[in-house]
Amino acid sequence: MKKLASLFVAGTLATLASGAAFAEKPKNILDAARDNGGFTIFLAAVEEADMTAALSSPRMQYTLYAPTDAAFAKMPPEQLAALLQDKDELRRVIAQHVAIGRYHSSDISPGVKRTLWGEPLAVTTHRNLHVNWVKVVATDLDSGNGIVHATDNVIINSGDGDSAFAQQLAQFNAASLGQGNRF
């Protein structure tokens, strides 16, 4: 009887432990980024753009290519300040970091994915994973509504070169890639 009770207790503890691990999984991609750390500026930008509810929705699955704080630190301070003050441009830039669907790094194939607002997001996997020519430096932060991958620069959309900010960011990203890092 003691052996049966010990097995029951061990089984109950194992179930509780596995349930606790499951409960610790972040609810959404923003929680995953927040829990991981290093995405403070991006998360503040999402909040400033009023996109928190959209990116927290459990009804959609997303892949977030989130620029790290170090990626934002590469931007000239006046350019970052201008972006944070232009809510429409901020929403557009944030949307360029979010692909529809859940893509683990092992599932990503080269080609074009669609962003949150239907814009093209070019993905290459030669040597390293890149999205719109920006290198992915960390992968597979899992959450209830998607996956987060960290990028080393802010992603721009190759399709909209009309805005002054997009042109400046394109020049910045091209200059910061360095020799041999593009593909």
N, C-alpha and C positions, 0 to 999 in steps of 0.2 A: 504494500500500500504506500509506503514511504517513497519507493521508486516511482510509482505512478504519480504521486503528488509532485515529486521533483521534476518529472517530465512535463507535467501540466504547467508548473511555474516557469520552467525554462521555455516552453512553447509560448506562454503568455508574454513573457519578457521579450522574446524574439519578435512576436507580432507587434508589440508596442514599439519596439525599437524600429522595425521597418515602417510602421505607421508614422513615427516621429520623423524619420528621414523623408518620407513622402510629404509630410506636412511642411517641411522646411523648404521645399521647392518653391521658388518665387512664383507669385501669381501671374506676373506679366513681365514683358521685356524691360520695362522701366525699373521694376523691382530687382530684376536680375542685374541690371547695370548698376543700380544703387548699392546692392549687396556686395558686388564685386569691388566697387571703388574705382576711382580713376576717370569717372565720367561726369563729374560735378558740373562742368560748364554745359555739356550737352543736355543734361537733365534740367538745368536752369533754363536753357533755351526752349526746351519742350514746354516747360511751365509758362514761360513768357509768351509763347506762341499759342497758348490755350489748346495744346494737343494732347494733354495728359489723358483725358477720358478716351479719346480715339485709340491711343496706343496701349491703353489698359484693357480694352474690350476683350472679354473671353470668347466672343463670337467669331473673331478673326484669328488667323495664324500669320505671324509676321517673321521676317528675318531683318533684324536691325544691324546695320553696319555703323556702329557708333564711333565717332571720333573721340579719342582719348583727350584728357586735359592737355597732354603734351602736344597733341595735334592742334588744338586751339591756341596753344602758346606759340606755335610757329607763325600764326597770323599776326600781322601788324596790329597793335592795340587799337588804333583808330578804325581799322577795317572791322575788327570784332565788335567794337562799340557801335559802329554804324549798323551792322547786321542786327544786333540785339535791339536796336531802336526801331527797325523797320519790320513790323509784325508780318506783313505780307511776304516779304523776302525771306524772313526767318522761317515761316511755314513752308515755303517752297524748298528752302535748303534742307530743312528737317525731313520733309517728305522724300527727298532724294536719297536719304539714308535708310529708307524702309521699303523692303520688297514684300510683296504679297506672297504668302506661303512660308512654310517652315523648312529651311534648308540647313541641315548640318553640314559641316565642312566636307565630310565624306560623300555627301549627296550632290554637291555643287558641281555643275558641269559648265564649260564655257558656253557663252551665248548671251542672249539678252533677257533679263528679267524685267518685270514691271514694278515700278515704285508704287507707293501708296496712292498717288494721284495719276497713275497710268503712264508715267514717263519712262523711257527706256533706261535701263541700268546695265551697262556692258560689264560682263564678267569674264575674266581670263584666268586660266589656271596654269599657264606655262611658268615653270620655276616656282612661283608663289601665287597665291590667290590675290587678285586685284579686282576692284570694282571701280569703273570709270577711271582707271589708271591710278587708283589709290591702293596702297598695299594693306592687306588685312594682316594684323600683327598678332592677334589672339582670336581663338575661335570657340564656339560651342558653349556659351553660357546659356543653359537651358532654363525655360520658364513654362508656365502654363499656357501662354498664348504665342510662344515662338522661341527664337534663338537669337542671341546677341553675338556679333563678331566685332572686334575692335579694329579700328583703322588708324593709320599713322598720319592722316591728313583729312581735311574736310572734303567730302565728295561734292563734285559739281556735276550738273547734267550737261552732257555734250550737246544736247539739242537746243538749249536756250543760251545763245551768246549775246542776246540783245541787251540784257541789263548790265549796267556798269559794274555792279558787284560781281556778277558771274564772270565777266571778262577779267577783273582783277584777281578773282580766285583761281581762274584757269591759269593765269600767268604764274601765280604763286605756286600752285600744285605742280605745274610743269618745271619750274625752277627748283623745287624742293625734291623732285624725284631723284636727281643725280644721274650719273652715267651708269648704264647697265641695269637700273632698277625698274625700268618701265615694264618689260615683259620678261 
